[in-house]
Amino acid sequence: GFLHYVVTDCEFNSSKLNDIEYTESYYYNKLEIIRFSSSVGKFVGYTEVGIKDAERLNNGPEVIARRAQKESYCLSNVGIDVESALTKS
């Protein structure tokens, strides 16, 4: 069989938006094919297929939607995580 999965991640040192990095990585059979990183601001391909997909995605509305994820997905969740950690320490 084949395995395809996506890993979405928010890495942060503080709850400030400029300290947060949003990444979305696409894997196929344990091999990372393509990744969006908010610090790069676009999709990057790591395989022949991933490079073609990255070019297509970077020229479409998908790249704009992913750029907005840093604020809409990460910022609200980071705030919750920081507040939770501070109240338990």
C-alpha positions as CSV (number, residue, x, y, z in Angstrom):
1,G,0.0,0.0,0.0
2,F,0.9,3.7,-0.2
3,L,0.8,6.2,2.6
4,H,0.1,9.9,2.0
5,Y,-0.1,12.3,4.9
6,V,0.2,16.0,5.8
7,V,1.9,17.5,8.8
8,T,1.0,21.0,9.9
9,D,3.2,22.8,12.4
10,C,3.5,26.1,14.3
11,E,6.9,26.7,15.8
12,F,7.2,29.6,18.2
13,N,9.3,31.3,20.9
14,S,6.6,33.8,22.0
15,S,3.1,34.7,21.2
16,K,4.1,37.5,18.8
17,L,3.2,36.9,15.2
18,N,6.8,37.6,13.9
19,D,8.2,34.8,16.2
20,I,5.9,32.1,14.7
21,E,6.7,29.9,11.7
22,Y,3.9,28.0,10.0
23,T,4.8,24.9,8.0
24,E,2.8,22.4,6.1
25,S,4.6,19.3,4.8
26,Y,3.3,16.7,2.4
27,Y,4.7,13.2,2.6
28,Y,4.3,10.1,0.4
29,N,5.7,6.8,1.7
30,K,7.8,8.6,4.4
31,L,9.4,10.9,1.8
32,E,8.7,14.6,2.0
33,I,7.5,15.8,-1.4
34,I,6.6,19.4,-0.8
35,R,6.5,22.0,2.0
36,F,5.1,25.4,2.6
37,S,7.0,27.5,5.1
38,S,5.8,30.9,6.2
39,S,9.4,32.1,6.6
40,V,10.0,31.3,2.9
41,G,6.5,32.4,1.9
42,K,6.0,29.8,-0.8
43,F,5.9,26.1,-1.5
44,V,9.2,24.3,-2.1
45,G,9.4,20.9,-3.8
46,Y,11.9,18.2,-2.8
47,T,11.2,15.6,-5.5
48,E,10.6,15.8,-9.2
49,V,6.9,15.6,-8.7
50,G,7.1,18.0,-5.7
51,I,9.0,20.6,-7.7
52,K,6.3,20.6,-10.4
53,D,3.5,20.8,-7.7
54,A,5.3,23.7,-6.0
55,E,5.4,25.6,-9.2
56,R,1.7,25.1,-9.8
57,L,0.7,25.9,-6.2
58,N,2.9,29.0,-6.1
59,N,1.2,30.4,-9.2
60,G,-2.3,29.8,-7.8
61,P,-4.6,30.8,-4.9
62,E,-3.2,28.1,-2.6
63,V,0.0,30.0,-1.8
64,I,-2.1,33.1,-0.7
65,A,-4.3,30.9,1.5
66,R,-1.3,29.3,3.2
67,R,0.3,32.7,3.9
68,A,-2.9,33.6,5.8
69,Q,-2.7,30.4,7.9
70,K,0.2,31.7,10.1
71,E,-2.2,34.3,11.5
72,S,-5.5,32.5,11.4
73,Y,-4.3,29.0,12.5
74,C,-1.1,29.6,14.5
75,L,-1.7,32.9,16.3
76,S,-4.9,31.8,18.0
77,N,-3.6,28.4,19.0
78,V,-0.2,29.7,20.2
79,G,-2.1,32.2,22.4
80,I,-4.1,29.3,23.9
81,D,-0.9,27.2,24.4
82,V,1.1,30.0,26.0
83,E,-1.7,30.9,28.4
84,S,-2.2,27.3,29.3
85,A,1.6,26.8,30.0
86,L,1.8,30.0,32.1
87,T,-1.2,29.1,34.3
88,K,0.3,25.6,35.0
89,S,3.8,26.8,35.8
